């Protein structure tokens, strides 16, 4: 069957029904392509790529001893040529104070022509207008070619000719066109938190580039992921049982993102646009839920919510739908109610670290010293509970620097935010033959 596999796990599979208080649980929803959908034939045949490349004055600064940021960016984009197919289209926008369209749905360009067009990046310079560049990319990709659509957006700084609010608003409009953004921040002076907010509505991803080799690797990964899509236009509709409270929710895998509190409509329903599904990845989402105390103790099942998944298989044009009930067990056995799935609980704690990192950036921008230190302590506490040594080290360094100088170097802040975004695993699905090979190597 050509379908997605939708499963759920509560961190507390049993709820003590003798309690007089609400019980707080974490629900993990996991989505992955079934075996049939993972076949090569279901990968998207073509993608409309729009590369949005920053050529502002600051891109002339050196990122390595011998390479400027613009050199690194152009080299990485050139390297993508080998991955484009005849079914893909390539659009290219360079931008500074104004955006300039260099390619519009180009097909089957020769390497020489592609590289010649890219050279134009060296003849432009100025201040930065992010929203105007993204608006041009959105207008280009609105053309219906039947392909999936992807913006690869690169910046090294902050908006100058516009505002962060303008950029975030444009990110929302892009999401409404079912276009996904991958944002790549270059160097040490860009605002990681702002870029995350910009890509969040489109369920996009953010990465940090601080070397030429890393730029090539990240660009290749972005392209390969876009061309591995087997399902798109994914929507999750959640219908919640009476008196159950839905609190905050997150994407846990493949890139941890905090989405805030769910607001149910009058029918106690909430609809969420989800990621495009790749043939070799699974996707995990965490929901924080309050289960109401039963009126009387009992043993039995309780339906917390119904999850309905709707999606399109682009190679066939089929629109599919599936539904599951998320059931939790009520019990009068207080010992049984103490059972926990630690893997779900730890995933939820990693997600919470990302939430507090978002808050940390807000408090830093507000110069709220007390809130900054309190939030840093909370992140470190959570990281210690689950043994995340890199996270602990990153945020301790930030705290020490903040106490010492009342400032945080942007490099430290970017590194910490990037690590909190990558805190859960990448979600790659291992093939059975890969597991067999690993077992043979070990034994």
C-alpha positions in Angstrom: 0.0 0.0 0.0 1.2 3.5 -0.9 0.7 5.1 2.5 2.3 6.8 5.4 2.6 5.1 8.7 1.2 7.1 11.6 1.8 5.9 15.2 1.6 7.4 18.7 3.2 6.9 22.1 2.5 8.6 25.4 5.3 9.0 27.9 2.8 7.8 30.5 0.8 4.9 29.0 -1.3 4.6 32.2 -3.1 7.3 34.2 -4.0 6.8 37.8 -7.8 7.3 37.9 -7.9 8.0 41.6 -6.2 11.4 41.3 -8.1 14.6 41.9 -5.6 16.6 39.8 -5.1 16.9 36.1 -2.3 14.6 34.7 0.2 16.1 32.3 1.6 13.8 29.6 3.6 14.1 26.4 2.3 12.6 23.2 4.7 11.7 20.5 3.3 11.3 17.0 5.6 9.6 14.5 5.1 9.7 10.7 7.1 7.8 8.2 6.7 6.5 4.6 5.6 2.9 4.3 7.8 0.4 2.5 6.0 0.9 -0.8 6.3 4.7 -0.8 10.0 4.4 0.0 10.7 2.9 -3.5 12.7 5.1 -5.9 9.8 5.4 -8.3 7.8 7.5 -5.9 10.5 10.2 -5.5 9.4 13.6 -7.0 10.4 13.8 -10.6 11.1 17.5 -10.6 11.6 20.4 -8.2 11.4 24.1 -8.9 14.4 25.5 -7.0 14.8 29.2 -6.3 18.2 30.2 -4.9 18.1 33.6 -3.1 21.7 34.8 -2.7 22.9 37.7 -0.5 25.4 39.9 -2.3 25.3 42.8 0.1 28.5 44.6 1.1 29.2 42.5 4.1 29.4 39.4 1.9 32.8 40.7 0.9 34.2 40.0 4.4 36.4 37.0 4.9 35.0 33.8 6.4 38.3 31.9 6.0 41.8 33.1 5.6 41.7 33.1 1.8 38.0 33.2 1.1 35.3 35.8 1.4 31.7 34.9 2.3 30.6 35.6 -1.3 33.3 33.3 -2.7 32.2 30.5 -0.5 28.5 31.0 -1.4 29.1 31.1 -5.1 31.3 28.1 -5.0 28.7 26.1 -3.1 25.9 27.1 -5.5 28.1 26.1 -8.5 28.6 22.7 -6.9 24.8 22.1 -7.1 25.0 21.9 -10.9 25.8 18.2 -10.8 22.6 17.4 -8.9 20.1 19.1 -11.1 18.1 16.9 -13.5 16.2 17.7 -16.7 12.9 17.7 -14.7 14.2 20.5 -12.4 13.9 24.2 -12.9 16.4 26.7 -11.5 15.6 30.3 -10.6 18.2 32.6 -9.2 17.7 35.9 -7.3 20.6 37.9 -6.0 19.9 40.8 -3.6 21.2 43.7 -1.7 19.0 46.8 -1.3 17.0 45.5 -4.2 16.5 42.0 -5.6 17.7 41.1 -9.1 16.3 38.1 -11.0 19.0 36.3 -13.0 17.2 33.0 -13.8 13.5 32.2 -14.0 12.5 28.5 -14.3 15.6 27.8 -16.4 15.9 24.2 -17.6 18.9 22.2 -19.0 21.4 25.0 -18.6 25.0 24.1 -19.6 27.5 24.3 -16.7 29.3 27.2 -18.5 26.0 29.2 -18.8 25.1 28.5 -15.1 28.5 29.6 -13.9 28.5 32.7 -16.2 25.1 33.8 -14.7 26.5 33.3 -11.2 29.4 35.6 -11.9 26.9 38.5 -11.8 26.9 38.1 -8.0 30.3 39.8 -8.0 29.1 42.9 -9.8 26.5 44.0 -7.3 26.7 45.3 -3.7 24.7 47.4 -1.2 22.7 47.1 2.0 20.3 44.3 2.7 16.6 43.9 1.9 15.5 40.4 2.8 11.7 40.7 2.4 12.0 42.1 -1.1 14.2 39.2 -2.2 11.9 36.6 -0.7 8.9 38.4 -2.3 10.5 38.1 -5.7 11.3 34.4 -5.1 7.6 33.8 -4.0 6.3 35.5 -7.2 8.6 33.4 -9.3 7.6 30.1 -7.7 3.8 30.9 -7.8 3.9 29.6 -11.4 2.3 26.2 -11.4 4.6 23.7 -13.1 3.5 20.6 -11.3 6.8 20.4 -9.4 7.4 20.7 -5.7 8.8 24.1 -4.8 11.9 25.0 -2.7 13.6 28.3 -1.8 17.2 28.1 -0.7 17.8 31.4 1.0 21.2 32.6 2.1 22.0 35.6 4.2 24.9 36.8 6.3 23.3 39.6 8.4 20.2 41.5 9.4 17.7 43.4 7.3 18.6 47.1 6.7 16.3 48.4 4.1 13.3 46.5 5.7 12.6 45.0 9.1 12.6 41.6 10.7 8.8 41.8 10.9 8.7 42.4 7.1 10.8 39.2 6.6 8.7 37.1 8.9 5.5 38.3 7.2 7.0 37.3 3.8 7.8 33.9 5.3 4.2 33.4 6.2 3.0 34.3 2.7 5.5 31.9 1.2 4.1 29.1 3.5 0.6 29.9 2.2 1.8 29.1 -1.3 3.0 25.7 -0.1 6.6 26.7 -0.7 9.3 25.5 1.7 12.3 27.6 2.7 15.7 26.3 3.7 17.6 29.2 5.3 21.4 29.2 5.5 23.1 31.8 7.8 26.6 32.6 6.9 29.4 33.9 9.1 29.1 35.2 12.7 26.9 38.3 12.6 23.5 37.0 11.5 20.5 36.7 13.8 19.8 33.0 14.0 16.6 33.5 16.0 15.2 35.8 13.3 15.9 33.4 10.5 14.2 30.6 12.5 11.1 32.7 12.8 11.1 33.4 9.1 11.2 29.8 8.0 8.9 28.4 10.8 5.6 28.9 9.0 6.7 26.9 5.9 8.1 24.1 8.2 11.5 25.1 6.9 14.9 24.4 8.3 17.9 26.6 9.4 21.6 25.9 9.2 24.8 27.8 10.0 27.7 28.0 7.6 31.1 29.0 8.9 33.4 27.4 6.3 33.7 26.7 2.6 33.7 22.9 3.0 30.6 23.1 5.3 28.8 25.3 2.7 29.2 22.7 0.0 28.1 19.9 2.3 25.0 21.8 3.5 24.0 22.9 0.0 24.3 19.3 -1.2 22.2 18.0 1.7 19.5 20.5 1.0 19.3 19.5 -2.6 19.3 15.8 -2.0 16.5 16.2 0.7 14.3 18.1 -1.7 14.7 15.4 -4.4 13.9 12.6 -1.9 10.3 13.9 -1.3 7.6 11.2 -1.8 4.7 13.0 -0.1 3.8 16.6 0.1 0.9 19.0 1.0 0.7 17.2 4.4 -1.9 18.3 6.9 -2.6 16.9 10.4 -6.0 17.6 11.8 -6.4 16.9 15.6 -9.8 16.6 17.2 -9.5 16.7 21.0 -11.8 15.1 23.5 -13.9 17.2 25.9 -12.0 18.8 28.8 -8.6 17.6 27.5 -6.3 20.6 27.3 -3.7 20.9 24.5 -0.7 23.0 25.5 2.5 23.5 23.6 3.7 21.5 20.7 7.0 20.9 18.8 8.6 19.3 15.8 11.1 17.0 17.4 12.6 15.4 14.3 14.3 16.1 11.9 14.9 19.6 13.2 13.6 20.6 16.6 11.3 23.6 16.4 9.0 25.2 19.0 5.6 26.1 17.6 3.9 27.4 20.8 0.5 26.7 22.2 -2.3 25.0 20.2 -5.5 27.0 20.0 -8.5 24.8 19.3 -11.5 26.0 17.3 -15.1 25.8 18.4 -15.2 22.1 17.3 -12.1 21.4 19.4 -10.1 20.9 16.3 -6.6 22.1 15.3 -5.0 21.8 11.8 -1.3 21.8 11.3 0.7 21.9 8.0 3.5 19.4 8.3 6.8 18.8 6.5 7.1 17.3 3.1 7.9 13.6 3.7 11.2 12.2 2.3 11.5 8.5 1.4 14.4 7.9 3.9 13.2 9.9 7.0 10.7 9.7 9.8 9.1 12.7 11.4 8.3 13.2 15.1 6.1 15.7 16.8 5.6 16.3 20.5 2.4 17.6 22.1 2.1 18.6 25.8 -1.4 17.6 27.1 -3.3 17.9 30.3 -5.7 14.9 31.0 -8.6 15.8 33.3 -9.1 14.0 36.6 -11.9 11.4 36.3 -15.0 12.0 38.3 -14.7 8.5 39.8 -11.8 5.9 39.8 -12.1 3.3 37.0 -10.1 0.9 34.8 -10.5 1.4 31.1 -9.6 3.2 27.9 -9.8 7.0 27.4 -9.6 8.6 23.9 -7.4 11.7 24.2 -7.7 12.8 20.6 -8.2 11.7 17.0 -5.4 12.5 14.5 -6.3 12.6 10.8 -3.5 12.8 8.3 -4.1 14.1 4.7 -1.4 14.1 2.1 -0.6 14.0 -1.6 1.6 11.6 -3.5 3.1 13.9 -6.2 4.1 11.2 -8.7 0.6 9.8 -8.9 -1.5 12.9 -7.9 -3.4 10.8 -5.3 -4.8 12.5 -2.3 -4.8 10.1 0.7 -6.2 10.2 4.2 -5.8 8.1 7.4 -6.9 8.4 11.0 -6.0 7.1 14.4 -7.3 7.4 17.9 -4.7 8.2 20.6 -5.9 6.1 23.5 -4.5 6.2 27.1 -5.3 3.6 29.8 -7.0 4.7 33.1 -6.1 2.5 36.0 -6.8 2.2 39.8 -3.3 0.5 40.2 -1.1 3.4 41.4 2.1 1.3 40.8 1.1 0.6 37.2 0.5 4.3 36.7 4.2 5.0 37.5 5.3 3.3 34.2 7.0 5.7 31.8 8.6 5.6 28.3 11.8 7.4 29.1 12.7 7.9 25.4 9.5 10.0 24.9 10.1 11.9 28.1 13.7 12.7 27.0 12.6 13.8 23.6 10.2 16.2 25.2 12.9 17.6 27.4 15.1 18.2 24.4 12.2 20.0 22.7 11.8 22.1 25.9 15.4 23.2 25.6 14.6 24.6 22.2 11.7 26.5 23.6 13.9 28.0 26.3 16.5 28.9 23.7 13.8 30.9 21.8 12.9 32.6 25.0 16.6 33.3 25.8 17.0 35.2 22.5 13.9 37.3 23.2 15.1 38.2 26.7 18.5 39.1 25.3 16.9 41.5 22.8 14.9 43.0 25.7 18.1 43.3 27.8 16.2 41.5 30.7 19.2 40.4 32.7 17.3 38.5 35.3 15.2 36.6 32.8 18.4 35.8 30.7 20.2 34.2 33.7 17.0 32.4 34.9 16.5 30.9 31.4 20.1 29.9 31.0 19.9 28.0 34.3 16.7 26.2 33.1 18.4 25.1 29.9 21.5 23.9 31.7 19.2 22.0 34.2 17.3 20.3 31.5 20.5 19.4 29.6 22.0 17.9 32.8 18.9 15.8 33.3 19.4 14.1 30.0 23.2 14.2 29.8 23.5 16.5 26.8 27.2 17.5 27.4 27.5 19.8 24.3 24.4 21.7 25.2 25.6 22.1 28.8 29.0 23.4 27.7 27.5 25.8 25.1 25.1 27.5 27.6 27.6 27.5 30.5 30.0 29.5 28.3 27.2 31.9 27.5 26.3 32.3 31.1 29.9 33.0 32.1 30.3 35.5 29.4 27.1 37.2 30.2 27.9 37.5 34.0 31.4 38.8 33.1 30.6 41.3 30.4 26.8 41.6 30.3 27.1 40.7 26.6 27.2 37.5 24.6 29.4 37.1 21.5 27.2 36.4 18.5 29.3 33.3 17.6 28.5 31.7 21.0 24.8 32.5 20.7 24.6 31.1 17.1 26.5 28.0 18.1 24.2 27.4 21.1 20.9 28.0 19.1 22.2 25.8 16.3 23.0 23.0 18.7 19.5 23.2 20.4 17.9 23.0 16.9 19.9 19.8 16.1 19.4 18.3 19.6 17.2 15.4 18.5 18.3 12.9 15.9 18.1 13.4 12.1 15.3 10.9 11.6 17.0 8.8 8.9 15.4 5.4 8.4 18.0 2.5 8.3 17.4 -0.1 5.7 17.3 -3.7 6.9 20.4 -4.6 4.8 22.3 -1.7 6.5 21.4 -3.1 10.0 22.4 -6.6 8.9 25.8 -5.3 7.6 26.4 -3.4 10.9 25.6 -6.6 13.0 28.0 -8.6 10.8 30.7 -6.0 11.3 30.2 -6.0 15.1 30.0 -9.7 15.6 
